[in-house]
Amino acid sequence: MTHEVGKKAANTWGLHDMHGNVFEWCWDWFGTYPSNAQTDPLGASSGSIRVGRGGGWGNSAQVARSAYRGLVNPFDRYNGLGFRLLRP
């Protein structure tokens, strides 16, 4: 099940709950990355499916990592899906 945000230890960069609480709905549209090496690649400029990252409590260990890019329909709603608010 989900847990209250920020109750587990932060990672090296001071971020909490990066893996395994809820699958995070991202702003990026899902699309293929270029085949050459990329640093912080941008998502597709448009589309109908968003990127999901981090894996939720109901996902396998393979999914519960930041590098995993899943597909999330923008209209999906379930208790293992959330989002992270940021401020610059």
One Martini backbone bead per residue (centre of mass of N, CA, C, O) as a GRO file, in nm:
protein
   88
    1MET     BB    1   0.103   0.032   0.008
    2THR     BB    2   0.090   0.336   0.073
    3HIS     BB    3   0.281   0.622   0.185
    4GLU     BB    4   0.394   0.872   0.347
    5VAL     BB    5   0.549   1.142   0.263
    6GLY     BB    6   0.888   1.159   0.387
    7LYS     BB    7   0.940   0.894   0.593
    8LYS     BB    8   1.179   0.827   0.434
    9ALA     BB    9   1.476   0.820   0.332
   10ALA     BB   10   1.690   0.999   0.168
   11ASN     BB   11   1.877   1.057  -0.080
   12THR     BB   12   2.165   1.202  -0.193
   13TRP     BB   13   1.963   1.454  -0.309
   14GLY     BB   14   1.703   1.474  -0.102
   15LEU     BB   15   1.506   1.254  -0.204
   16HIS     BB   16   1.182   1.123  -0.187
   17ASP     BB   17   1.017   0.852  -0.305
   18MET     BB   18   1.137   0.733  -0.594
   19HIS     BB   19   1.052   0.432  -0.501
   20GLY     BB   20   0.744   0.236  -0.455
   21ASN     BB   21   0.494   0.399  -0.405
   22VAL     BB   22   0.437   0.560  -0.681
   23PHE     BB   23   0.355   0.598  -0.993
   24GLU     BB   24   0.485   0.852  -1.202
   25TRP     BB   25   0.345   1.112  -1.350
   26CYS     BB   26   0.448   1.273  -1.642
   27TRP     BB   27   0.493   1.535  -1.867
   28ASP     BB   28   0.590   1.351  -2.071
   29TRP     BB   29   0.581   1.228  -2.370
   30PHE     BB   30   0.567   0.943  -2.537
   31GLY     BB   31   0.883   0.826  -2.683
   32THR     BB   32   1.146   0.790  -2.872
   33TYR     BB   33   1.473   0.769  -2.852
   34PRO     BB   34   1.759   0.819  -2.948
   35SER     BB   35   2.032   0.599  -3.015
   36ASN     BB   36   2.208   0.786  -2.887
   37ALA     BB   37   2.354   0.932  -2.649
   38GLN     BB   38   2.197   1.059  -2.339
   39THR     BB   39   2.121   1.368  -2.159
   40ASP     BB   40   1.836   1.447  -2.057
   41PRO     BB   41   1.593   1.376  -2.226
   42LEU     BB   42   1.335   1.452  -2.421
   43GLY     BB   43   1.034   1.437  -2.496
   44ALA     BB   44   0.787   1.445  -2.673
   45SER     BB   45   0.599   1.712  -2.816
   46SER     BB   46   0.373   1.485  -2.853
   47GLY     BB   47   0.051   1.317  -2.770
   48SER     BB   48  -0.137   1.046  -2.566
   49ILE     BB   49   0.110   0.950  -2.388
   50ARG     BB   50   0.263   0.911  -2.089
   51VAL     BB   51   0.504   0.914  -1.851
   52GLY     BB   52   0.632   0.663  -1.624
   53ARG     BB   53   0.786   0.654  -1.288
   54GLY     BB   54   0.936   0.443  -1.013
   55GLY     BB   55   0.718   0.288  -0.921
   56GLY     BB   56   0.506   0.092  -0.734
   57TRP     BB   57   0.386  -0.114  -0.487
   58GLY     BB   58   0.271  -0.317  -0.737
   59ASN     BB   59   0.548  -0.347  -0.857
   60SER     BB   60   0.820  -0.448  -0.983
   61ALA     BB   61   1.160  -0.413  -0.960
   62GLN     BB   62   1.202  -0.331  -1.261
   63VAL     BB   63   1.011  -0.070  -1.226
   64ALA     BB   64   1.155   0.033  -0.946
   65ARG     BB   65   1.286   0.280  -1.139
   66SER     BB   66   1.386   0.568  -1.300
   67ALA     BB   67   1.461   0.435  -1.589
   68TYR     BB   68   1.177   0.361  -1.615
   69ARG     BB   69   0.941   0.356  -1.897
   70GLY     BB   70   0.615   0.419  -1.893
   71LEU     BB   71   0.269   0.393  -1.960
   72VAL     BB   72   0.029   0.676  -1.948
   73ASN     BB   73  -0.282   0.752  -1.924
   74PRO     BB   74  -0.425   1.061  -1.860
   75PHE     BB   75  -0.707   0.901  -1.750
   76ASP     BB   76  -0.584   0.756  -1.530
   77ARG     BB   77  -0.700   0.586  -1.217
   78TYR     BB   78  -0.504   0.498  -0.923
   79ASN     BB   79  -0.345   0.399  -0.613
   80GLY     BB   80  -0.045   0.374  -0.789
   81LEU     BB   81  -0.088   0.684  -0.882
   82GLY     BB   82   0.113   0.982  -0.940
   83PHE     BB   83   0.276   1.293  -0.838
   84ARG     BB   84   0.531   1.553  -0.867
   85LEU     BB   85   0.604   1.842  -0.711
   86LEU     BB   86   0.759   2.137  -0.837
   87ARG     BB   87   1.030   2.375  -0.793
   88PRO     BB   88   1.278   2.602  -0.904
   0.00000   0.00000   0.00000
